[in-house]
Amino acid sequence: MRSTGPIVALFDDGQTRFGPLGDLRASFEQRLGVLTAIERTKLVLGRVDALFPQEHLSAVITERQSNGGALVGRLPPDAHEVILINGALDCLEDAADLCSGETILSPEGRVVMGRWPLALAHSFLDRLASNDRHPPKTPVRAMAHGQLIGAPWNLLERLAVSIPADIALLSRNGEMTDRVSVGVQRFGNHPLLMDPTARVLPGAIIDTTDGPVLLAHGAIVRPGAVVCGPVAVLEHSSIMDRALIKARTVIGPECKVGGEVGSTVFQGFSNKAHEGHLGDALIGEWVNLGAGTCNSNLMNTYGEVTTRLDASGSIERTNRVFYGCIIADHAKCAILVAINTGSTIGTGAMIALARPVTFVDRFAWLTADRSQSYRFDRFESALTAVMARRGRVPGEAYLARLRALHEAHAHRATRG
């Protein structure tokens, strides 16, 4: 049966730099605000038919899409017209009036989206892996809404806009209501939007003075917690007792978050259940931060924060006074770790050191006694145990990708 309407496909053009946060996820899988581009596109356009990642992530994403998800690396055979959307775009308002045969470009000349015949779409997608990404010769207009995220600091800069916009999308079906229980203090004129299964327990405080608060399916805010919008707490996540969740924070599905947290995005399945400050930070999946672990998001000089995203990369300017850290998937910090301003902590790193350096490479094992590489067999054993606690099993492609990352790290360490 032939599909009706244009096919919708998301692509990763390889120009969004998230350092180790991109080790296991394409741009369209990153939480750019409350939602990923896949989630946002399904809400706005009702479908995502195909995904085009960078080649090194193709097998992992194919594995993730194996249960009836989108095609990976190919268009459906019945496609005749294709809406192509850049996975780094954090808003889809421009899609509403996208005309057939038209292309939308960013100020930097990146393709934001296009609605093209099949042959033109194939031609563009075939060139994604090369440096020749010029759009087809079609009518072009400039993007009017949203931003193509290029680096972590761009994402943090946009949270004050992207979080309320995504909350508005998630609340369109009317299933979420503004309600509180007896014993909960609630003030502010922006909405508190709660799934019927979400709970705010007595003694909690919800402040929507500066933006909305969304509590998704199974989310819970425990006694004594203070939540100041704009904030989104996604499926089955818990805000722990006496936590302070400040504005511009997204807590992805199945997280436990306590202490003081602000201007931070948790991708999902991560824990910061105890006291300690975390600000202006991006946190991957399966991260655990021990009790008392804190990060700095402001230098004593009040100067611009610089950072390094990759071992082979140079120091970069963020154009931000407030910039904390990025912590990639499966990283672990012991108790009382002090994370410096502008830090990057790589995939699979294990830190049991009071004050680590600002750049921690993938699979680093840091203690007060020594610095070495995390043995992959031990890392895999810990990963499997952690994921099993939430009923997850790592797939073969996922483990193969992690193994390849580990081997690349070991090669760098040997050469160094």
VOPAGU-2260 file (C-alpha; in pm, 1 decimal, decimal comma):
REM VOPAGU-2260
SITE   aa  ch    i         X         Y         Z
SITE  MET   A    0       0,0       0,0       0,0
SITE  ARG   A    1     141,9     336,4    -102,1
SITE  SER   A    2     193,8     597,6     170,6
SITE  THR   A    3      -5,4     919,2     143,5
SITE  GLY   A    4     171,8    1252,0     166,6
SITE  PRO   A    5     545,4    1315,5     168,0
SITE  ILE   A    6     790,7    1089,5     347,4
SITE  VAL   A    7     953,0    1250,2     654,1
SITE  ALA   A    8    1323,2    1185,5     711,9
SITE  LEU   A    9    1572,8    1326,0     964,2
SITE  PHE   A   10    1941,6    1356,2     887,2
SITE  ASP   A   11    2261,7    1423,4    1082,2
SITE  ASP   A   12    2487,1    1645,8     873,0
SITE  GLY   A   13    2787,7    1585,4    1099,6
SITE  GLN   A   14    2828,8    1955,5    1179,6
SITE  THR   A   15    2683,8    1947,3    1531,2
SITE  ARG   A   16    2966,3    1890,3    1780,4
SITE  PHE   A   17    2877,0    1737,6    2114,6
SITE  GLY   A   18    3208,5    1568,7    2188,6
SITE  PRO   A   19    3154,8    1240,4    2376,2
SITE  LEU   A   20    2780,2    1308,4    2405,1
SITE  GLY   A   21    2770,4    1214,5    2036,8
SITE  ASP   A   22    2948,6     881,6    2083,7
SITE  LEU   A   23    2624,5     682,1    2098,8
SITE  ARG   A   24    2360,4     924,5    1966,6
SITE  ALA   A   25    2300,6    1111,3    1644,5
SITE  SER   A   26    2195,9    1476,5    1649,7
SITE  PHE   A   27    1830,5    1379,0    1609,4
SITE  GLU   A   28    1852,0    1165,9    1926,8
SITE  GLN   A   29    1991,8    1444,0    2145,9
SITE  ARG   A   30    1748,3    1612,0    2384,9
SITE  LEU   A   31    1751,5    1963,0    2235,0
SITE  GLY   A   32    1521,1    2108,3    2497,2
SITE  VAL   A   33    1262,2    1868,7    2638,2
SITE  LEU   A   34    1238,8    1665,5    2318,5
SITE  THR   A   35    1466,6    1498,2    2070,1
SITE  ALA   A   36    1416,2    1584,1    1702,9
SITE  ILE   A   37    1257,4    1241,6    1651,9
SITE  GLU   A   38    1004,8    1303,5    1929,8
SITE  ARG   A   39     934,3    1662,0    1819,2
SITE  THR   A   40     883,4    1563,2    1455,2
SITE  LYS   A   41     636,8    1289,1    1547,1
SITE  LEU   A   42     438,4    1538,4    1753,6
SITE  VAL   A   43     435,1    1810,1    1486,4
SITE  LEU   A   44     423,2    1613,1    1160,1
SITE  GLY   A   45     283,4    1285,4    1289,8
SITE  ARG   A   46     553,6    1060,5    1148,9
SITE  VAL   A   47     922,3     987,0    1103,6
SITE  ASP   A   48     981,8     739,9     823,5
SITE  ALA   A   49    1359,7     736,7     788,6
SITE  LEU   A   50    1676,1     836,8     971,8
SITE  PHE   A   51    2013,6     918,7     818,7
SITE  PRO   A   52    2292,6     917,6    1080,3
SITE  GLN   A   53    2665,4     943,4    1032,9
SITE  GLU   A   54    2808,4     607,7     925,9
SITE  HIS   A   55    2973,7     520,7    1260,5
SITE  LEU   A   56    2632,4     528,4    1433,3
SITE  SER   A   57    2433,8     347,2    1167,1
SITE  ALA   A   58    2443,2       0,3    1329,1
SITE  VAL   A   59    2355,1     131,7    1677,8
SITE  ILE   A   60    2058,7     331,9    1549,3
SITE  THR   A   61    1940,0      43,4    1330,2
SITE  GLU   A   62    1941,2    -172,3    1643,4
SITE  ARG   A   63    1742,2      89,7    1835,8
SITE  GLN   A   64    1486,2     111,8    1554,5
SITE  SER   A   65    1447,6    -265,3    1516,5
SITE  ASN   A   66    1107,1    -282,3    1685,5
SITE  GLY   A   67     900,6    -118,8    1416,3
SITE  GLY   A   68    1077,8     215,3    1413,3
SITE  ALA   A   69    1201,4     421,9    1122,1
SITE  LEU   A   70    1418,1     294,8     839,5
SITE  VAL   A   71    1787,7     375,8     881,6
SITE  GLY   A   72    2001,2     489,4     589,9
SITE  ARG   A   73    1734,1     439,4     325,0
SITE  LEU   A   74    1403,6     585,3     217,2
SITE  PRO   A   75    1082,7     380,5     192,9
SITE  PRO   A   76    1041,9     224,1    -150,4
SITE  ASP   A   77     712,9     407,1    -211,2
SITE  ALA   A   78     857,8     754,7    -150,4
SITE  HIS   A   79     783,2    1016,1    -415,0
SITE  GLU   A   80     833,3    1338,7    -220,8
SITE  VAL   A   81    1049,1    1375,3      90,4
SITE  ILE   A   82    1053,8    1628,2     373,3
SITE  LEU   A   83    1413,3    1626,1     499,6
SITE  ILE   A   84    1480,6    1783,3     839,7
SITE  ASN   A   85    1816,8    1851,7    1001,5
SITE  GLY   A   86    1835,6    1658,3    1330,1
SITE  ALA   A   87    2005,3    1950,1    1505,0
SITE  LEU   A   88    1700,5    2177,0    1462,3
SITE  ASP   A   89    1524,4    2258,4    1790,1
SITE  CYS   A   90    1196,8    2397,6    1648,4
SITE  LEU   A   91     968,0    2292,4    1362,0
SITE  GLU   A   92     757,7    2604,8    1311,5
SITE  ASP   A   93     906,7    2658,8     965,6
SITE  ALA   A   94     766,9    2321,9     853,9
SITE  ALA   A   95     411,4    2460,9     863,0
SITE  ASP   A   96     453,7    2658,1     539,2
SITE  LEU   A   97     728,2    2457,2     369,2
SITE  CYS   A   98     637,9    2443,9       1,7
SITE  SER   A   99     703,2    2161,0    -240,3
SITE  GLY   A  100    1047,1    2198,6    -397,3
SITE  GLU   A  101    1165,6    2451,5    -135,6
SITE  THR   A  102    1480,4    2457,8      80,3
SITE  ILE   A  103    1535,3    2640,8     411,1
SITE  LEU   A  104    1890,7    2737,3     504,9
SITE  SER   A  105    2049,6    2851,9     829,9
SITE  PRO   A  106    2252,6    3175,9     843,3
SITE  GLU   A  107    2566,3    2955,9     819,7
SITE  GLY   A  108    2439,5    2791,7     500,6
SITE  ARG   A  109    2344,4    2456,6     654,0
SITE  VAL   A  110    2034,1    2285,9     519,3
SITE  VAL   A  111    1762,9    2319,5     783,4
SITE  MET   A  112    1489,1    2141,9     593,2
SITE  GLY   A  113    1369,3    2081,4     241,9
SITE  ARG   A  114    1068,8    1935,8      62,7
SITE  TRP   A  115    1209,1    1773,1    -247,1
SITE  PRO   A  116    1131,3    1511,1    -511,6
SITE  LEU   A  117    1280,6    1170,3    -441,4
SITE  ALA   A  118    1573,3    1209,4    -683,3
SITE  LEU   A  119    1688,2    1536,7    -525,8
SITE  ALA   A  120    1654,3    1390,6    -175,8
SITE  HIS   A  121    1867,3    1089,5    -273,5
SITE  SER   A  122    2128,7    1316,9    -427,5
SITE  PHE   A  123    2158,6    1524,9    -109,7
SITE  LEU   A  124    2162,2    1224,9     125,7
SITE  ASP   A  125    2426,8    1047,7     -81,6
SITE  ARG   A  126    2659,6    1344,5     -21,1
SITE  LEU   A  127    2612,3    1359,9     358,5
SITE  ALA   A  128    2934,9    1170,5     423,7
SITE  SER   A  129    3135,2    1409,9     204,6
SITE  ASN   A  130    3217,5    1777,1     236,5
SITE  ASP   A  131    2988,1    1857,0     -54,6
SITE  ARG   A  132    2657,1    1924,4     118,6
SITE  HIS   A  133    2524,5    2201,0    -101,2
SITE  PRO   A  134    2146,1    2192,8    -130,7
SITE  PRO   A  135    1980,4    2109,1    -461,2
SITE  LYS   A  136    1903,6    2397,6    -695,4
SITE  THR   A  137    1565,2    2481,3    -550,7
SITE  PRO   A  138    1393,8    2795,4    -423,1
SITE  VAL   A  139    1568,8    2891,7     -98,0
SITE  ARG   A  140    1459,4    3096,3     203,3
SITE  ALA   A  141    1617,8    3169,5     539,1
SITE  MET   A  142    1502,8    2996,4     855,5
SITE  ALA   A  143    1264,3    3209,8    1055,6
SITE  HIS   A  144    1226,2    3001,8    1372,3
SITE  GLY   A  145    1446,1    2791,8    1594,8
SITE  GLN   A  146    1816,0    2725,1    1576,8
SITE  LEU   A  147    2048,2    2458,9    1445,1
SITE  ILE   A  148    2242,6    2355,2    1753,6
SITE  GLY   A  149    2613,8    2347,8    1681,1
SITE  ALA   A  150    2769,2    2283,1    2023,4
SITE  PRO   A  151    2666,4    2222,8    2386,0
SITE  TRP   A  152    2675,4    2591,5    2475,2
SITE  ASN   A  153    2425,4    2667,0    2195,0
SITE  LEU   A  154    2182,9    2418,6    2348,7
SITE  LEU   A  155    2217,2    2569,3    2696,1
SITE  GLU   A  156    2164,7    2918,2    2553,5
SITE  ARG   A  157    1831,8    2810,7    2401,2
SITE  LEU   A  158    1674,7    2633,4    2701,7
SITE  ALA   A  159    1472,7    2935,1    2818,5
SITE  VAL   A  160    1293,1    2923,4    2480,2
SITE  SER   A  161    1300,8    2555,4    2386,6
SITE  ILE   A  162    1167,8    2414,4    2715,0
SITE  PRO   A  163     842,2    2618,0    2721,3
SITE  ALA   A  164     791,9    2555,8    2348,0
SITE  ASP   A  165     832,5    2178,9    2387,8
SITE  ILE   A  166     605,6    2174,3    2693,3
SITE  ALA   A  167     338,4    2346,8    2485,0
SITE  LEU   A  168     371,6    2072,6    2220,9
SITE  LEU   A  169     348,8    1795,0    2478,7
SITE  SER   A  170      36,5    1944,3    2635,7
SITE  ARG   A  171    -160,4    1989,1    2311,6
SITE  ASN   A  172    -366,8    1672,8    2351,4
SITE  GLY   A  173    -525,4    1807,7    2670,4
SITE  GLU   A  174    -447,0    1500,2    2880,3
SITE  MET   A  175    -224,7    1695,2    3119,3
SITE  THR   A  176    -401,4    1906,3    3379,6
SITE  ASP   A  177    -301,8    2180,3    3621,9
SITE  ARG   A  178    -360,1    2027,2    3963,2
SITE  VAL   A  179    -196,5    1992,4    4302,8
SITE  SER   A  180    -263,4    1781,0    4609,1
SITE  VAL   A  181    -338,3    1894,6    4960,6
SITE  GLY   A  182     -21,4    2010,1    5134,4
SITE  VAL   A  183     154,1    2124,3    4814,9
SITE  GLN   A  184     243,1    2492,4    4778,0
SITE  ARG   A  185     178,8    2615,9    4426,1
SITE  PHE   A  186     227,9    2970,1    4295,6
SITE  GLY   A  187     298,3    3150,2    3968,5
SITE  ASN   A  188      86,1    3219,0    3661,7
SITE  HIS   A  189     241,3    2969,8    3419,4
SITE  PRO   A  190      81,7    2624,8    3411,9
SITE  LEU   A  191     172,1    2314,6    3609,0
SITE  LEU   A  192      94,9    2036,2    3362,2
SITE  MET   A  193      65,2    1689,1    3510,3
SITE  ASP   A  194      -4,0    1353,1    3353,9
SITE  PRO   A  195    -283,3    1172,8    3543,5
SITE  THR   A  196     -23,4     930,4    3681,6
SITE  ALA   A  197     222,1    1200,4    3799,3
SITE  ARG   A  198     233,8    1297,9    4167,2
SITE  VAL   A  199     348,1    1591,3    4377,8
SITE  LEU   A  200     365,0    1486,6    4742,3
SITE  PRO   A  201     273,5    1705,8    5042,2
SITE  GLY   A  202     545,3    1948,1    5144,8
SITE  ALA   A  203     669,5    2011,7    4789,8
SITE  ILE   A  204     673,6    2361,2    4636,2
SITE  ILE   A  205     599,8    2428,0    4268,9
SITE  ASP   A  206     691,2    2776,9    4142,4
SITE  THR   A  207     571,1    2863,1    3791,7
SITE  THR   A  208     643,0    3236,0    3818,1
SITE  ASP   A  209     899,3    3232,0    3535,9
SITE  GLY   A  210     781,6    2936,2    3330,3
SITE  PRO   A  211     572,9    2618,9    3315,2
SITE  VAL   A  212     643,4    2289,5    3491,3
SITE  LEU   A  213     562,2    1958,9    3322,1
SITE  LEU   A  214     542,0    1625,6    3502,5
SITE  ALA   A  215     508,6    1335,9    3257,8
SITE  HIS   A  216     375,4     982,9    3304,6
SITE  GLY   A  217     480,3     834,7    3638,4
SITE  ALA   A  218     691,0    1135,8    3742,1
SITE  ILE   A  219     703,2    1216,3    4113,4
SITE  VAL   A  220     810,8    1517,6    4318,9
SITE  ARG   A  221     888,0    1409,3    4673,1
SITE  PRO   A  222     829,1    1601,8    5001,6
SITE  GLY   A  223    1032,8    1916,1    5059,1
SITE  ALA   A  224    1142,0    1951,0    4696,5
SITE  VAL   A  225    1126,1    2292,4    4526,8
SITE  VAL   A  226    1071,8    2304,2    4148,4
SITE  CYS   A  227    1101,5    2640,2    3965,2
SITE  GLY   A  228     989,2    2647,9    3603,4
SITE  PRO   A  229    1053,0    2623,0    3322,0
SITE  VAL   A  230    1121,4    2258,3    3408,1
SITE  ALA   A  231    1021,2    1924,6    3254,3
SITE  VAL   A  232    1035,1    1597,5    3446,1
SITE  LEU   A  233     984,4    1308,2    3205,5
SITE  GLU   A  234     852,5     955,0    3237,0
SITE  HIS   A  235     909,1     770,8    3565,6
SITE  SER   A  236    1162,6    1021,7    3694,8
SITE  SER   A  237    1182,6    1121,9    4060,5
SITE  ILE   A  238    1269,2    1454,6    4219,0
SITE  MET   A  239    1412,9    1351,8    4552,9
SITE  ASP   A  240    1329,4    1486,2    4899,7
SITE  ARG   A  241    1443,3    1847,1    4962,3
SITE  ALA   A  242    1581,3    1888,7    4609,7
SITE  LEU   A  243    1603,0    2233,6    4451,7
SITE  ILE   A  244    1531,5    2209,0    4078,1
SITE  LYS   A  245    1591,1    2550,8    3927,6
SITE  ALA   A  246    1479,2    2697,3    3596,3
SITE  ARG   A  247    1575,0    2567,2    3251,3
SITE  THR   A  248    1610,2    2205,4    3360,3
SITE  VAL   A  249    1503,0    1889,3    3176,7
SITE  ILE   A  250    1511,5    1556,4    3355,8
SITE  GLY   A  251    1483,3    1275,7    3103,7
SITE  PRO   A  252    1299,7     948,6    3154,8
SITE  GLU   A  253    1381,2     720,9    3448,9
SITE  CYS   A  254    1615,8     953,3    3636,5
SITE  LYS   A  255    1653,4    1020,3    4009,5
SITE  VAL   A  256    1763,3    1374,4    4080,3
SITE  GLY   A  257    1831,1    1546,3    4411,7
SITE  GLY   A  258    2037,6    1834,0    4549,2
SITE  GLU   A  259    2058,4    2167,1    4364,7
SITE  VAL   A  260    2023,3    2146,9    3985,6
SITE  GLY   A  261    1967,0    2424,5    3732,6
SITE  SER   A  262    1997,3    2489,5    3360,2
SITE  THR   A  263    2076,2    2122,5    3304,5
SITE  VAL   A  264    1954,3    1852,9    3065,7
SITE  PHE   A  265    1956,1    1485,7    3165,3
SITE  GLN   A  266    1922,5    1267,1    2856,4
SITE  GLY   A  267    1772,7     983,1    3061,5
SITE  PHE   A  268    1838,7     680,6    3285,8
SITE  SER   A  269    2084,3     876,6    3501,5
SITE  ASN   A  270    2106,6     937,4    3875,6
SITE  LYS   A  271    2209,8    1231,0    4088,1
SITE  ALA   A  272    2007,1    1127,6    4388,4
SITE  HIS   A  273    2200,6    1303,6    4665,7
SITE  GLU   A  274    2308,8    1651,5    4775,1
SITE  GLY   A  275    2542,6    1853,0    4555,9
SITE  HIS   A  276    2521,6    2130,6    4296,4
SITE  LEU   A  277    2491,3    2075,2    3920,9
SITE  GLY   A  278    2445,6    2370,4    3687,5
SITE  ASP   A  279    2466,7    2459,4    3317,3
SITE  ALA   A  280    2538,6    2097,3    3236,4
SITE  LEU   A  281    2445,9    1830,1    2982,6
SITE  ILE   A  282    2426,1    1476,0    3118,7
SITE  GLY   A  283    2409,9    1162,9    2902,1
SITE  GLU   A  284    2247,3     828,3    2978,3
SITE  TRP   A  285    2340,2     581,7    3252,6
SITE  VAL   A  286    2544,5     841,8    3442,5
SITE  ASN   A  287    2574,4     822,7    3821,5
SITE  LEU   A  288    2694,4    1110,5    4038,1
SITE  GLY   A  289    2781,9    1015,3    4396,4
SITE  ALA   A  290    2675,3    1196,5    4711,9
SITE  GLY   A  291    2822,4    1544,0    4745,1
SITE  THR   A  292    2952,2    1559,7    4389,0
SITE  CYS   A  293    2933,7    1920,7    4264,7
SITE  ASN   A  294    3024,2    2116,5    3957,2
SITE  SER   A  295    3130,0    2476,8    3907,6
SITE  ASN   A  296    2946,4    2670,7    3637,7
SITE  LEU   A  297    3107,0    3013,0    3696,8
SITE  MET   A  298    3473,7    3109,8    3720,6
SITE  ASN   A  299    3592,4    3323,8    4010,0
SITE  THR   A  300    3700,7    3584,8    3755,8
SITE  TYR   A  301    3352,2    3596,2    3599,4
SITE  GLY   A  302    3527,9    3551,1    3268,5
SITE  GLU   A  303    3420,1    3359,6    2959,3
SITE  VAL   A  304    3445,0    2983,9    3004,5
SITE  THR   A  305    3656,5    2782,7    2761,8
SITE  THR   A  306    3640,7    2408,2    2712,7
SITE  ARG   A  307    3771,5    2113,6    2511,9
SITE  LEU   A  308    3526,5    1861,8    2365,5
SITE  ASP   A  309    3764,6    1592,6    2239,4
SITE  ALA   A  310    4108,9    1456,9    2314,8
SITE  SER   A  311    4237,6    1565,6    1973,5
SITE  GLY   A  312    4053,0    1897,3    1978,4
SITE  SER   A  313    4167,1    2242,1    2078,2
SITE  ILE   A  314    4040,8    2472,1    2351,3
SITE  GLU   A  315    3719,7    2645,4    2240,8
SITE  ARG   A  316    3543,1    2959,7    2349,4
SITE  THR   A  317    3183,8    2913,0    2466,2
SITE  ASN   A  318    3082,5    3281,6    2467,5
SITE  ARG   A  319    2922,9    3207,2    2804,9
SITE  VAL   A  320    3003,3    3318,9    3156,3
SITE  PHE   A  321    2790,9    3031,5    3289,3
SITE  TYR   A  322    2899,4    2695,0    3149,7
SITE  GLY   A  323    2941,5    2391,1    3370,5
SITE  CYS   A  324    3019,6    2057,0    3210,0
SITE  ILE   A  325    2915,9    1776,2    2983,0
SITE  ILE   A  326    2916,6    1423,6    3123,6
SITE  ALA   A  327    2884,7    1148,2    2866,5
SITE  ASP   A  328    2708,0     811,8    2884,5
SITE  HIS   A  329    2806,8     554,4    3146,4
SITE  ALA   A  330    3037,7     796,6    3330,0
SITE  LYS   A  331    3049,7     756,6    3708,8
SITE  CYS   A  332    3164,8     994,8    3980,8
SITE  ALA   A  333    3231,5     879,6    4338,2
SITE  ILE   A  334    3132,2    1084,5    4642,5
SITE  LEU   A  335    3257,7    1440,8    4687,6
SITE  VAL   A  336    3398,1    1489,6    4338,5
SITE  ALA   A  337    3448,8    1857,7    4246,5
SITE  ILE   A  338    3402,8    1908,0    3870,8
SITE  ASN   A  339    3574,2    2218,7    3735,6
SITE  THR   A  340    3412,2    2487,2    3520,4
SITE  GLY   A  341    3408,1    2392,3    3152,6
SITE  SER   A  342    3476,8    2022,9    3208,3
SITE  THR   A  343    3421,2    1741,0    2961,5
SITE  ILE   A  344    3390,5    1390,4    3105,2
SITE  GLY   A  345    3407,7    1116,8    2845,2
SITE  THR   A  346    3202,4     806,5    2783,2
SITE  GLY   A  347    3263,2     530,1    3036,8
SITE  ALA   A  348    3492,6     735,4    3260,8
SITE  MET   A  349    3515,7     640,1    3630,1
SITE  ILE   A  350    3623,1     922,0    3862,2
SITE  ALA   A  351    3712,0     857,9    4226,9
SITE  LEU   A  352    3933,2    1162,8    4257,5
SITE  ALA   A  353    3842,2    1473,5    4454,8
SITE  ARG   A  354    3931,4    1725,2    4181,6
SITE  PRO   A  355    3975,9    1579,1    3832,8
SITE  VAL   A  356    4125,0    1768,6    3539,7
SITE  THR   A  357    3887,3    1961,6    3316,5
SITE  PHE   A  358    3914,5    1711,3    3029,6
SITE  VAL   A  359    3863,9    1344,5    3122,8
SITE  ASP   A  360    3903,8    1110,2    2830,1
SITE  ARG   A  361    3675,9     821,2    2745,4
SITE  PHE   A  362    3715,5     514,7    2969,8
SITE  ALA   A  363    3957,2     689,3    3204,7
SITE  TRP   A  364    3985,9     531,0    3550,7
SITE  LEU   A  365    4092,6     804,5    3792,1
SITE  THR   A  366    4170,3     754,0    4160,0
SITE  ALA   A  367    4396,7     930,2    4408,5
SITE  ASP   A  368    4654,9     653,3    4355,8
SITE  ARG   A  369    4666,1     619,7    3979,2
SITE  SER   A  370    4527,9     711,1    3640,0
SITE  GLN   A  371    4469,6     427,5    3396,5
SITE  SER   A  372    4220,2     293,1    3142,7
SITE  TYR   A  373    3903,3     117,7    3249,4
SITE  ARG   A  374    3937,0    -244,5    3139,6
SITE  PHE   A  375    3660,2    -314,3    2891,0
SITE  ASP   A  376    3554,9    -646,1    3043,1
SITE  ARG   A  377    3503,1    -477,6    3380,3
SITE  PHE   A  378    3326,9    -181,5    3217,9
SITE  GLU   A  379    3092,5    -414,5    3029,0
SITE  SER   A  380    3013,5    -610,5    3345,4
SITE  ALA   A  381    2924,5    -289,5    3532,9
SITE  LEU   A  382    2722,9    -157,0    3237,7
SITE  THR   A  383    2519,5    -477,3    3213,8
SITE  ALA   A  384    2443,5    -472,8    3587,0
SITE  VAL   A  385    2339,9    -105,8    3583,1
SITE  MET   A  386    2112,0    -143,6    3281,3
SITE  ALA   A  387    1954,7    -460,1    3421,9
SITE  ARG   A  388    1831,3    -260,8    3721,7
SITE  ARG   A  389    1599,5     -76,5    3482,2
SITE  GLY   A  390    1509,0    -383,4    3279,9
SITE  ARG   A  391    1741,0    -302,0    2989,3
SITE  VAL   A  392    1986,9    -527,0    2803,6
SITE  PRO   A  393    2261,9    -375,1    2586,7
SITE  GLY   A  394    2241,1    -483,1    2222,8
SITE  GLU   A  395    2526,8    -629,8    2023,5
SITE  ALA   A  396    2569,6    -321,7    1804,7
SITE  TYR   A  397    2566,0     -98,2    2112,9
SITE  LEU   A  398    2840,6    -302,2    2277,8
SITE  ALA   A  399    3038,2    -314,9    1953,2
SITE  ARG   A  400    3028,4      63,6    1929,9
SITE  LEU   A  401    3148,0      97,5    2289,2
SITE  ARG   A  402    3423,7    -155,1    2224,9
SITE  ALA   A  403    3539,2      43,5    1921,3
SITE  LEU   A  404    3546,2     361,6    2128,3
SITE  HIS   A  405    3747,6     181,3    2397,2
SITE  GLU   A  406    3998,3      53,4    2141,9
SITE  ALA   A  407    4039,9     403,9    1998,9
SITE  HIS   A  408    4101,5     539,2    2349,4
SITE  ALA   A  409    4355,6     266,3    2422,4
SITE  HIS   A  410    4537,1     344,4    2097,1
SITE  ARG   A  411    4557,8     715,7    2189,3
SITE  ALA   A  412    4683,1     628,4    2537,2
SITE  THR   A  413    4953,2     402,8    2390,4
SITE  ARG   A  414    5068,1     669,3    2146,2
SITE  GLY   A  415    5061,8     933,2    2421,6
